[in-house]
Amino acid sequence: MRKVYPGVITADIEQPNLVDLIQQFIYDQQHPDDVSNASISDLPKFYSKITIYPSAVATFHAPSDISGIGGMHHKCICALKSWRNGAGRYDTIFVNTDSSVDGMRGLDVACV
């Protein structure tokens, strides 16, 4: 785990407009009914550090797939520059949209 300003990692993750994307994401969360594209001046400013976790384990119930014990599954989610001495692995990102809410209800998921 490490905390960094988004502008510091833009080159590492090859996403030069990361700060703009974060600002757009926050705007979309605050204005869910607004279907128009917000102008840059409408986007909220974002000056905070973000916390980066290189991996996580998700445990979940999948009632439509009973191959696990009672439908329970777990999945390792990785975002690593090198996976087992090979190429990087960037599965999924989780964005905490409401830290006051317990569990997954305060998270949005994006597959990359």
C-alpha distances in whole Angstrom, upper triangle without the diagonal:
4,7,10,13,14,17,15,14,17,19,16,16,20,20,22,22,19,20,23,22,19,22,25,22,22,26,27,25,27,30,30,34,34,35,36,33,32,33,31,32,32,28,26,24,20,19,16,12,10,7,5,5,7,9,11,14,17,20,23,27,29,32,34,32,33,33,30,31,32,30,27,24,21,19,16,14,12,11,12,14,16,17,19,20,21,20,17,16,15,17,16,14,14,15,15,19,20,17,21,21,20,19,19,22,20,18,19,19,19,20,20
4,7,10,12,14,12,11,15,16,14,15,18,18,20,20,17,17,21,20,18,21,23,21,21,25,26,25,27,30,30,34,34,34,35,32,31,31,29,30,30,26,24,22,18,16,13,10,8,6,5,7,9,12,14,17,20,23,26,30,31,35,36,35,37,36,33,34,36,34,30,28,24,22,19,17,15,13,13,15,17,19,21,22,23,21,18,18,17,18,17,15,15,15,16,19,20,18,21,22,22,21,21,23,21,19,20,20,20,21,20
4,7,9,12,10,11,14,16,14,15,18,17,18,19,15,15,19,18,15,18,21,19,19,22,24,22,24,27,28,32,31,32,32,30,28,29,26,27,27,23,21,18,15,13,10,6,5,4,6,9,12,14,16,20,21,25,27,31,33,36,37,37,38,38,35,37,37,35,32,30,26,24,21,19,17,15,16,17,20,22,24,25,25,24,20,20,18,20,18,15,15,14,14,17,18,16,20,21,21,21,21,23,20,18,19,20,20,21,21
4,6,8,7,8,11,13,12,13,16,15,15,16,13,12,16,16,14,16,19,18,18,21,23,22,24,26,28,31,30,31,31,28,26,26,23,24,25,21,19,16,13,11,8,5,6,7,8,11,13,16,18,22,24,27,29,33,35,38,39,38,40,40,38,39,40,37,34,32,28,26,23,20,18,16,16,17,20,22,25,25,25,23,20,20,18,20,19,16,16,15,16,18,20,18,22,23,24,24,23,25,21,20,20,20,20,21,20
4,5,6,7,10,12,13,13,15,14,13,13,10,9,13,14,12,13,17,16,16,19,21,20,22,24,26,29,28,29,28,25,23,23,20,21,21,18,16,13,10,7,6,4,6,9,10,14,16,19,21,25,26,29,31,35,36,39,40,40,42,42,40,41,42,39,36,34,31,28,25,22,20,18,18,19,22,25,28,28,27,25,22,22,20,22,20,17,17,15,16,17,19,19,22,24,25,25,24,25,22,20,20,21,20,22,21
4,5,6,7,10,10,10,12,10,10,10,7,6,10,10,9,11,14,14,14,17,18,19,20,22,24,27,25,26,25,22,21,21,17,19,20,16,15,12,9,9,8,7,7,10,10,14,15,18,20,24,25,28,30,33,34,37,38,38,40,40,38,40,40,37,35,32,29,27,24,21,19,16,17,17,21,23,26,26,26,23,20,20,17,19,17,14,15,13,15,16,19,19,23,24,25,24,23,24,21,19,18,18,17,19,17
4,6,6,8,10,11,11,10,8,9,7,7,10,11,11,12,15,16,16,19,21,21,22,24,26,29,27,27,26,23,21,20,17,19,20,17,16,13,11,10,10,9,10,13,13,17,18,21,23,27,28,32,33,37,37,41,41,41,43,43,41,43,44,41,38,36,33,30,27,24,22,18,19,18,22,25,28,27,27,24,21,21,19,21,20,17,19,17,19,20,22,23,26,27,29,28,27,28,24,22,21,21,20,21,19
4,6,8,8,10,11,11,10,12,10,10,14,15,14,16,19,19,19,22,24,24,25,28,29,32,30,31,30,27,25,24,21,22,24,20,19,16,14,12,12,10,10,12,12,16,16,20,22,26,28,31,33,37,38,41,42,41,43,43,41,43,44,41,38,35,32,29,26,23,20,17,17,16,20,23,26,25,24,22,19,20,18,21,20,18,19,18,20,22,24,24,27,29,29,29,28,29,26,23,23,22,21,22,20
4,6,5,6,8,8,9,11,9,10,13,13,13,16,18,18,19,22,23,23,25,27,28,31,30,30,29,26,25,24,21,24,24,21,20,18,15,14,13,11,10,12,10,13,13,17,20,23,25,29,31,34,35,38,39,38,40,39,38,40,41,38,35,32,29,26,23,20,17,13,13,13,16,19,22,22,21,19,16,16,15,18,17,15,17,16,19,21,23,23,27,28,28,27,26,27,24,22,21,20,18,19,17
4,6,6,6,5,5,7,6,8,11,11,12,14,16,16,18,20,21,22,24,26,27,29,28,27,27,23,22,22,19,21,22,19,19,17,15,14,15,13,12,14,13,16,16,19,22,25,26,30,32,35,35,39,39,38,41,40,39,41,42,39,36,33,30,27,24,21,18,15,15,14,18,20,24,23,22,19,16,17,15,18,17,15,17,17,20,21,24,24,28,29,30,28,26,28,25,22,21,20,18,18,15
4,6,5,6,6,10,10,12,14,15,16,18,19,20,22,24,25,26,28,29,30,33,31,30,29,26,25,25,22,24,26,22,23,21,18,18,18,16,16,17,15,18,17,20,23,27,28,32,33,37,37,41,40,40,42,41,40,42,43,40,38,35,32,28,25,22,19,15,15,13,16,20,23,21,20,17,15,17,15,19,19,17,20,20,23,25,28,28,32,32,33,31,29,31,28,25,24,22,20,20,17
4,6,8,9,12,11,14,16,16,16,19,21,21,22,25,26,26,29,30,31,34,32,32,31,28,27,27,24,27,28,24,24,22,19,19,18,16,15,15,13,15,13,17,20,23,25,29,31,34,35,38,38,37,40,38,37,39,41,38,35,32,29,25,22,19,16,12,11,9,13,16,19,18,17,14,12,14,13,16,16,16,18,19,22,24,27,27,30,31,31,29,28,29,27,24,23,21,19,18,15
4,5,8,11,9,12,14,13,14,17,18,18,20,22,23,23,26,28,28,31,29,28,28,25,25,25,22,25,26,22,23,21,19,19,18,16,14,14,12,14,13,15,18,22,23,27,28,32,32,35,35,34,37,36,34,37,38,35,33,29,26,23,20,17,14,10,10,9,13,15,19,18,17,14,11,12,10,13,13,13,16,16,19,21,25,25,29,29,29,27,25,27,24,21,20,18,15,15,12
4,6,9,9,12,14,13,15,18,18,18,21,23,23,24,27,28,28,31,29,28,27,24,24,24,21,24,25,22,23,22,19,20,20,18,17,18,16,18,16,19,22,25,26,30,31,34,34,37,37,36,39,38,37,40,41,37,35,32,29,26,23,20,17,13,14,12,15,18,21,20,18,15,13,14,12,15,16,15,18,19,22,24,27,28,31,31,32,30,28,29,27,24,21,20,17,16,13
4,6,6,9,10,9,11,14,14,15,17,19,19,21,23,24,25,27,25,24,24,20,20,20,18,21,22,18,19,18,16,17,18,16,15,17,15,17,17,20,22,25,26,29,30,33,33,37,36,36,39,38,37,40,40,37,35,32,29,26,24,20,18,14,15,15,18,20,24,23,21,18,15,16,13,16,15,14,17,16,20,21,24,25,29,29,30,28,26,27,24,21,19,18,15,15,12
4,6,8,9,10,12,13,14,16,18,19,20,22,24,25,25,28,26,25,23,20,19,18,16,19,20,17,18,17,15,16,17,16,16,18,17,20,20,23,25,28,29,33,34,37,37,40,39,39,42,42,41,43,44,40,38,35,33,29,27,23,21,18,19,17,21,24,27,26,25,21,19,19,17,19,19,17,19,19,22,22,26,27,30,31,32,31,28,29,26,24,22,21,18,19,16
4,6,5,6,9,10,11,12,14,15,16,18,20,21,22,24,22,21,20,16,16,15,12,15,16,14,15,14,13,14,16,16,15,18,17,20,21,23,25,28,28,32,33,35,35,39,38,38,41,41,40,43,43,39,38,35,32,29,28,24,22,19,20,20,23,26,29,29,27,24,21,21,18,20,18,16,18,17,20,20,23,25,28,29,30,29,27,27,24,22,19,19,17,18,16
4,5,5,6,9,10,10,12,14,15,16,18,20,21,23,21,21,20,17,16,16,14,16,17,13,14,13,11,12,13,13,11,14,14,17,18,20,22,25,25,29,29,32,33,36,36,36,39,39,37,40,40,37,35,32,29,26,24,21,19,16,18,18,21,23,27,27,26,22,19,19,16,17,16,13,15,13,16,17,20,21,25,25,27,26,23,24,21,18,16,16,14,16,14
4,5,5,6,9,10,11,12,14,15,17,18,20,22,20,21,20,17,15,15,11,14,14,11,11,9,7,9,10,11,11,14,15,18,20,22,23,27,27,30,31,34,34,38,38,38,41,41,40,42,42,38,36,34,31,29,27,23,22,19,21,21,25,27,30,30,29,26,22,22,19,20,18,15,16,14,16,16,19,20,23,24,26,26,24,24,21,19,17,18,16,18,17
4,5,5,6,9,10,10,12,14,15,16,18,20,18,18,16,13,12,11,8,11,12,8,10,9,9,11,13,14,14,17,18,21,22,24,26,29,28,32,32,35,35,38,38,38,41,42,41,43,42,39,37,35,33,30,29,25,24,21,23,23,27,29,32,33,31,27,24,24,21,22,19,17,17,15,17,17,20,22,25,25,28,27,25,24,22,20,17,18,16,19,17
4,5,5,6,9,10,10,12,14,15,16,18,16,16,16,13,12,13,11,14,13,10,11,11,10,13,14,15,13,16,16,19,20,22,23,26,25,28,28,31,31,34,34,35,38,38,37,39,39,35,34,31,29,27,25,22,21,19,21,22,25,26,30,31,29,25,22,21,18,18,16,14,14,12,15,14,18,20,23,23,25,24,22,22,19,17,14,14,13,15,14
4,5,5,6,9,10,11,12,14,15,18,17,17,17,14,13,14,12,14,13,10,9,9,8,10,11,12,10,13,14,17,19,20,21,24,23,27,27,30,30,33,34,34,37,37,36,38,38,35,33,30,28,26,25,21,20,18,21,22,25,26,30,31,29,26,23,22,18,19,16,13,13,10,12,11,15,16,20,20,22,22,19,19,16,14,13,14,13,16,15
4,5,5,6,9,10,11,12,14,17,15,16,15,12,10,11,9,11,10,6,6,7,6,10,11,13,13,16,17,20,22,24,25,27,27,30,30,33,33,36,36,37,40,41,39,41,40,37,36,34,31,29,28,25,24,22,24,25,29,30,34,35,33,30,27,25,22,22,19,16,16,13,14,13,16,18,20,21,24,24,22,21,18,16,15,16,16,19,19
4,5,5,6,9,10,10,12,14,12,12,12,9,8,9,9,11,9,6,8,10,10,14,15,16,15,18,19,22,24,25,25,28,27,29,29,32,32,34,34,35,38,39,38,40,39,36,35,33,31,29,28,25,25,22,25,26,30,31,34,35,33,30,27,25,22,22,19,16,16,13,15,13,16,19,22,22,24,24,21,20,18,16,14,15,14,17,17
4,5,5,6,9,10,10,13,12,13,14,12,11,13,12,14,12,9,10,12,11,14,14,15,14,16,17,19,21,22,22,24,23,26,26,28,28,31,31,32,35,36,35,37,36,33,31,29,28,26,25,22,22,20,23,25,28,29,32,33,32,29,25,24,20,19,16,13,12,10,11,10,13,16,18,18,21,20,18,17,14,12,10,12,12,15,16
4,5,5,6,9,10,13,13,14,15,13,11,13,13,14,11,8,7,9,9,12,12,14,13,16,18,20,23,24,23,25,24,27,27,29,30,32,33,34,37,38,36,38,37,34,32,31,29,27,27,23,24,22,25,27,30,31,35,36,34,31,28,26,22,22,19,15,14,10,11,8,11,14,16,17,20,20,18,16,13,13,11,14,14,18,19
4,5,5,6,8,11,9,11,11,10,8,10,10,11,8,6,7,10,11,15,15,18,17,20,21,24,26,27,27,29,27,30,29,31,32,34,34,36,39,40,39,40,39,36,35,33,32,30,30,27,27,25,28,30,33,34,38,39,37,34,31,29,25,25,21,19,17,14,14,12,14,17,19,19,22,23,21,19,16,16,14,17,17,20,21
4,5,5,6,8,8,9,10,9,9,12,13,14,11,9,10,13,14,18,18,20,18,21,22,24,26,26,26,27,26,28,27,29,29,31,31,33,36,37,36,38,37,34,32,31,30,28,28,25,26,25,28,30,33,33,37,38,36,33,30,28,24,23,20,17,16,13,14,11,14,17,19,19,22,21,19,17,15,14,12,14,14,18,19
4,6,6,9,10,12,14,13,12,15,16,17,13,11,11,14,14,17,17,19,17,19,21,22,25,25,24,25,23,26,25,27,27,29,30,31,34,36,34,36,34,32,30,29,28,27,27,24,25,24,28,30,32,33,36,38,36,33,30,28,24,23,19,16,14,11,11,8,10,14,15,15,18,18,16,14,11,11,10,13,14,18,20
4,6,9,9,12,13,14,12,15,15,15,12,10,10,13,14,17,17,20,19,21,23,25,28,28,27,29,27,29,28,30,30,32,33,35,37,39,38,39,38,35,33,33,31,30,30,27,28,27,31,33,36,36,40,41,40,37,33,31,27,26,23,20,18,14,14,10,11,15,16,16,20,20,19,16,14,14,14,17,18,22,23
4,6,6,9,10,11,10,13,15,15,11,11,11,15,16,20,20,23,22,24,26,28,30,30,29,31,29,31,29,31,31,33,33,35,38,40,39,40,39,36,35,34,33,32,32,29,30,29,33,34,37,38,42,43,41,38,35,33,29,28,24,22,20,17,17,13,15,18,19,19,22,23,21,18,16,17,15,18,19,22,24
4,6,8,11,12,12,16,17,18,14,14,14,18,19,22,22,24,23,25,26,27,29,29,28,29,27,28,27,28,28,30,30,32,35,37,36,37,36,33,32,31,31,30,30,28,29,28,32,34,37,37,40,42,40,37,34,31,28,26,23,20,19,16,16,13,15,18,19,18,21,21,19,16,15,15,13,16,17,20,22
4,6,9,12,12,16,18,19,15,15,17,20,21,25,26,28,26,28,30,31,33,33,32,33,30,32,30,31,30,32,32,34,37,39,39,40,38,35,35,34,34,33,34,31,33,32,35,37,40,40,44,45,43,40,37,34,31,29,26,24,22,20,20,17,18,22,23,22,25,25,22,19,19,19,17,19,20,23,25
4,6,8,9,12,15,15,12,13,15,18,20,24,25,27,26,28,29,31,33,33,33,34,32,34,32,33,33,34,34,36,39,41,41,42,41,38,37,36,36,34,35,32,33,32,35,36,39,40,44,45,43,39,36,34,30,29,26,24,23,20,21,18,20,23,24,24,27,27,24,22,21,20,18,20,20,23,25
4,7,9,12,15,17,14,14,17,20,22,25,26,28,27,29,30,32,33,33,33,34,32,34,32,33,32,34,33,35,39,40,40,42,40,37,37,36,35,34,34,31,32,31,34,36,38,39,43,44,41,38,35,33,29,28,25,24,23,21,22,19,22,25,27,26,29,28,25,23,22,21,18,20,19,22,23
4,6,9,13,14,12,13,16,19,21,25,26,28,27,30,31,33,34,35,35,36,34,36,35,36,35,37,36,38,42,43,43,45,44,40,40,38,38,36,36,33,34,32,35,36,39,40,43,44,42,38,36,34,30,30,27,25,25,23,24,21,24,27,29,28,31,31,28,26,24,24,21,22,21,24,24
4,6,9,12,10,10,14,17,18,22,24,26,25,28,28,30,32,33,33,35,33,36,35,36,35,38,37,39,42,43,43,45,44,40,40,38,37,35,35,31,32,30,33,33,36,37,41,42,39,36,33,32,28,28,25,23,23,21,23,20,23,27,28,28,31,30,28,26,24,23,20,21,20,22,22
4,7,8,6,7,10,13,16,19,21,23,23,26,27,30,32,33,33,35,34,36,35,37,37,39,39,40,44,45,44,46,45,42,41,39,38,36,35,32,32,30,33,33,37,38,42,42,40,37,34,32,29,29,26,24,23,21,22,19,22,25,27,27,30,30,28,26,24,23,20,22,21,24,24
4,5,5,7,11,13,15,19,21,24,24,27,28,31,33,34,35,37,36,39,38,40,40,42,42,43,47,48,47,49,48,45,44,42,40,38,37,34,33,31,33,34,37,39,43,43,41,37,34,33,30,30,28,25,25,23,24,22,24,27,29,30,33,33,30,29,26,25,23,24,23,26,25
4,5,5,9,10,12,15,18,21,21,24,26,29,30,32,33,36,35,38,38,40,40,43,43,44,47,48,47,49,48,45,43,41,40,37,36,32,32,29,31,31,35,37,41,41,39,35,32,32,28,29,27,24,24,21,23,21,24,26,28,29,32,32,30,29,26,25,23,24,23,25,24
4,6,8,9,13,15,18,21,22,26,27,31,33,35,35,38,37,40,40,42,42,45,45,46,49,50,49,51,50,47,45,44,42,40,39,35,34,32,34,34,38,40,44,44,42,39,36,35,31,32,29,27,26,23,24,22,24,26,28,30,33,33,31,30,27,26,25,26,25,28,28
4,7,9,12,16,18,21,22,25,27,30,32,34,34,36,35,38,37,40,40,42,42,44,47,48,47,49,47,44,43,41,40,38,37,34,34,31,34,34,38,39,43,44,42,39,35,34,31,31,28,25,25,21,22,19,21,24,26,27,30,31,29,27,24,24,22,24,24,27,27
4,6,9,13,15,18,18,21,23,26,28,30,30,33,32,35,34,37,37,40,40,41,44,45,44,46,45,42,40,38,37,34,34,30,30,28,30,31,34,36,40,40,39,35,32,31,27,28,25,22,21,18,19,16,19,21,23,24,27,28,26,24,21,21,19,21,20,24,24
4,6,10,12,15,16,19,21,25,27,29,29,32,31,34,34,36,37,39,40,41,44,45,43,45,44,41,39,38,36,34,33,30,29,27,30,31,34,36,39,40,39,35,32,31,27,28,25,21,20,17,17,15,17,19,21,22,25,26,24,23,20,19,19,21,21,24,24
4,7,9,13,14,18,20,23,26,28,29,32,31,34,35,37,38,41,42,43,45,46,44,46,45,42,40,39,36,34,33,29,29,26,28,29,33,35,38,38,37,34,31,30,27,28,25,22,21,17,17,16,18,19,21,23,26,27,26,25,21,21,20,22,22,25,25
4,6,9,10,14,16,20,22,24,25,28,28,31,32,35,36,39,40,40,43,43,42,43,43,40,38,36,33,31,30,26,26,23,25,26,29,31,35,35,34,31,28,27,24,25,22,19,18,14,15,14,16,17,19,21,24,24,23,23,19,18,18,20,20,23,22
4,7,10,13,16,19,22,24,25,29,29,32,33,37,38,41,42,42,45,45,43,44,44,42,39,37,34,32,30,27,26,23,25,25,29,31,34,35,34,32,28,28,25,26,24,20,19,16,16,16,18,18,20,23,25,26,25,25,21,20,20,22,22,25,24
4,6,10,13,16,19,22,22,26,26,29,31,34,35,39,40,40,42,42,40,41,41,39,36,34,31,29,27,24,23,21,23,24,27,29,32,33,32,30,26,26,23,24,22,18,17,14,14,14,15,15,18,20,22,23,22,22,18,18,19,20,21,23,23
4,7,10,13,16,18,20,23,24,27,29,32,34,37,39,38,40,40,38,39,40,37,34,32,29,27,25,22,20,18,19,20,24,26,29,29,29,27,23,23,21,22,20,16,15,13,13,15,16,15,18,20,21,22,21,22,18,18,18,19,20,22,21
4,6,10,13,15,16,19,20,24,25,29,30,34,35,35,37,37,34,36,36,34,31,28,25,23,21,18,17,15,17,18,21,23,26,27,27,24,21,20,17,18,16,12,12,10,10,12,14,13,17,18,19,19,18,19,16,14,15,16,16,18,18
4,7,10,12,13,16,18,21,23,27,29,32,33,33,34,34,32,33,34,31,28,26,23,21,18,16,15,13,15,17,19,21,23,25,25,23,19,18,16,17,15,12,11,10,10,13,14,13,17,18,18,17,17,19,16,14,15,15,16,18,18
4,6,9,11,14,16,20,22,26,27,31,32,31,33,32,30,31,32,30,27,24,21,18,16,13,11,9,11,13,16,17,20,21,21,19,16,15,13,14,12,10,10,10,12,15,17,15,19,20,19,18,17,19,17,15,15,15,15,16,15
4,6,7,11,13,17,19,23,25,28,30,28,30,29,27,28,29,27,24,21,17,15,12,10,9,8,10,12,15,15,18,19,20,18,15,13,12,12,11,9,10,11,12,16,17,16,19,19,18,16,16,19,17,14,15,14,15,15,15
4,7,11,13,17,20,23,25,29,29,28,29,28,26,28,29,27,24,20,17,14,11,8,6,5,6,9,11,11,14,15,16,15,11,10,9,10,10,10,11,14,15,19,21,19,23,23,21,19,18,21,20,17,17,15,15,15,14
4,7,10,13,16,20,21,25,26,24,26,25,22,24,25,23,20,17,13,10,7,5,4,6,8,11,12,11,14,16,16,16,12,10,10,9,9,10,11,14,15,19,20,19,22,21,20,17,16,19,18,16,16,14,15,14,14
4,6,10,13,17,18,22,23,22,23,22,20,21,22,20,17,14,10,8,6,5,7,9,11,15,16,14,16,19,19,19,16,13,12,11,10,10,10,13,14,17,19,17,20,19,17,14,13,17,16,14,15,13,14,14,15
4,7,10,13,15,19,20,19,20,19,16,17,19,16,13,10,7,6,5,6,9,12,14,18,18,16,17,21,21,20,18,15,14,12,11,12,12,15,16,19,20,19,21,19,16,13,13,16,17,15,16,14,16,15,17
4,6,10,12,16,17,16,17,17,14,15,16,14,11,8,5,5,6,7,11,14,17,20,21,18,20,24,23,23,20,16,15,12,11,12,11,14,15,18,18,18,20,17,15,11,10,14,15,13,14,12,14,14,17
4,7,10,13,15,14,14,14,11,12,13,11,7,6,4,7,9,11,14,18,20,24,24,21,23,26,26,26,23,20,19,16,15,15,14,17,17,20,20,19,21,18,15,11,11,14,16,15,16,15,17,17,20
4,6,10,12,11,12,13,11,11,11,8,6,5,6,9,12,13,17,20,23,26,26,24,26,29,28,28,25,22,20,17,15,16,15,18,18,20,20,20,21,18,15,11,10,13,16,14,15,14,17,17,20
4,6,9,9,9,11,9,10,8,5,4,6,9,11,15,16,20,23,26,30,30,27,28,32,31,31,28,25,23,20,18,20,18,21,21,22,22,22,23,20,17,14,13,15,18,17,18,17,19,19,23
4,5,6,7,9,9,10,9,5,6,7,10,12,16,17,21,24,27,30,30,27,29,32,31,30,28,24,23,19,18,20,19,22,22,24,24,25,26,22,20,16,15,16,20,18,18,17,19,18,22
4,5,6,10,10,10,8,5,8,10,13,16,19,21,24,27,30,34,34,31,32,36,35,34,32,28,27,23,22,24,23,25,25,26,27,27,28,24,22,19,17,19,22,21,21,20,22,22,25
4,6,9,11,12,10,7,10,12,15,16,20,21,25,28,30,34,33,30,32,35,34,33,31,28,26,23,22,24,23,26,27,27,28,29,30,26,25,21,19,20,24,22,22,20,22,21,24
4,6,7,10,9,6,9,9,13,14,18,19,23,26,29,32,31,28,29,33,31,31,29,26,25,21,21,23,23,26,27,28,29,30,31,27,25,22,20,22,25,23,23,21,22,21,24
4,5,7,6,4,8,9,13,15,19,21,25,28,30,34,33,30,30,34,33,33,31,28,27,24,24,26,25,28,29,31,31,32,32,29,26,23,21,23,27,25,25,23,25,24,27
4,7,8,6,8,9,12,14,18,20,23,27,29,32,31,27,28,31,30,30,29,26,26,23,23,26,26,29,30,32,33,33,34,30,28,24,23,25,28,26,26,24,25,24,26
4,6,5,5,6,9,12,15,18,22,25,27,30,29,26,26,30,30,30,28,25,25,22,22,24,24,27,28,30,30,30,31,28,25,22,21,23,26,24,25,23,24,23,26
4,5,6,8,11,14,17,20,24,27,29,33,32,28,29,32,32,33,31,28,28,24,24,26,26,29,29,31,31,30,31,28,25,21,21,24,27,26,26,25,27,26,29
4,6,9,12,16,19,22,25,29,31,35,34,31,31,35,35,35,33,30,29,25,25,27,26,28,28,30,30,30,30,26,24,21,20,22,25,25,26,24,27,26,29
4,6,10,13,17,19,23,26,28,32,31,28,29,33,32,32,30,27,26,22,22,24,23,26,26,27,28,28,28,25,22,19,18,20,23,22,23,21,23,22,26
4,7,10,14,16,20,23,26,29,29,26,27,30,30,30,28,24,24,20,20,21,20,23,23,25,26,25,26,23,20,16,16,18,21,20,21,19,22,21,24
4,7,10,13,16,20,22,26,25,22,23,27,26,26,24,21,20,17,17,19,18,21,22,24,25,25,26,23,20,16,15,18,21,19,19,17,19,18,21
4,7,10,13,17,19,22,22,19,20,24,23,23,21,18,17,14,14,16,16,19,20,23,23,23,24,22,19,15,14,18,19,17,18,16,18,17,19
4,6,10,13,15,19,18,16,17,21,20,20,18,14,14,11,11,13,14,17,19,22,23,22,25,22,20,16,15,18,19,17,17,14,15,14,16
4,6,10,12,16,15,12,14,17,17,17,15,11,11,9,10,12,13,17,18,21,23,22,25,23,20,17,16,19,20,17,17,14,15,14,15
4,7,10,13,14,12,14,17,17,15,13,9,8,6,6,8,10,14,16,19,21,20,23,21,20,16,15,18,18,15,14,12,12,10,11
4,6,10,10,9,12,14,14,12,9,6,6,6,7,9,11,14,17,20,22,22,25,24,22,19,17,21,20,17,16,13,13,11,11
4,7,9,9,12,14,13,11,7,5,4,6,7,8,11,14,16,20,22,22,25,24,23,21,19,22,21,17,16,14,13,11,10
4,5,6,10,11,10,9,5,5,6,9,11,12,15,17,20,23,25,25,28,28,26,24,22,25,24,21,20,17,16,15,13
4,7,10,9,9,7,4,7,8,12,14,14,18,20,23,26,28,28,31,31,30,27,26,29,27,24,23,20,18,17,14
4,6,6,5,5,4,7,10,13,15,17,20,22,25,28,31,30,34,33,32,29,27,30,29,26,25,22,21,18,16
4,6,5,6,5,6,9,11,15,17,19,22,25,28,31,30,33,32,31,28,26,29,29,25,25,22,20,18,16
4,5,8,9,10,13,15,18,20,23,26,28,32,34,33,36,35,33,30,29,32,32,28,28,25,24,21,19
4,7,9,11,14,17,20,22,25,28,30,33,36,35,38,37,36,33,31,35,34,31,30,27,25,23,21
4,7,9,13,15,18,21,24,27,30,33,35,35,38,37,36,33,31,34,33,30,29,25,24,21,18
4,7,10,13,16,18,22,24,27,30,33,33,36,35,34,31,29,32,31,28,26,23,21,18,15
4,7,10,13,15,18,21,24,27,29,29,33,32,31,28,26,29,28,24,23,20,18,15,12
4,6,9,12,15,18,21,24,27,27,30,29,28,25,23,26,25,21,20,17,15,12,10
4,6,8,12,15,18,21,24,24,27,26,25,22,20,23,22,18,16,13,11,9,7
4,7,10,14,17,19,22,23,26,24,23,20,17,20,20,16,14,11,9,6,6
4,7,10,13,16,19,19,22,21,20,17,14,17,16,12,11,7,6,5,6
4,7,10,12,15,16,19,18,18,15,13,15,14,10,8,6,6,7,8
4,6,9,12,12,16,14,14,12,9,11,10,6,6,5,7,9,11
4,6,9,10,14,13,14,12,10,11,8,5,5,7,8,11,13
4,6,6,10,9,10,10,9,9,6,5,7,9,12,15,17
4,7,9,9,11,11,10,9,5,5,7,10,13,16,18
4,5,6,9,10,10,8,5,7,10,13,16,20,22
4,5,7,9,10,10,6,9,12,15,18,21,23
4,7,10,11,10,8,11,14,17,21,24,26
4,7,8,7,5,9,12,15,19,22,25
4,7,7,7,10,13,16,19,22,25
4,6,7,8,11,13,17,19,22
4,5,5,8,10,13,16,19
4,6,8,11,14,17,20
4,7,10,14,17,20
4,7,10,13,16
4,7,10,13
4,7,10
4,6
4
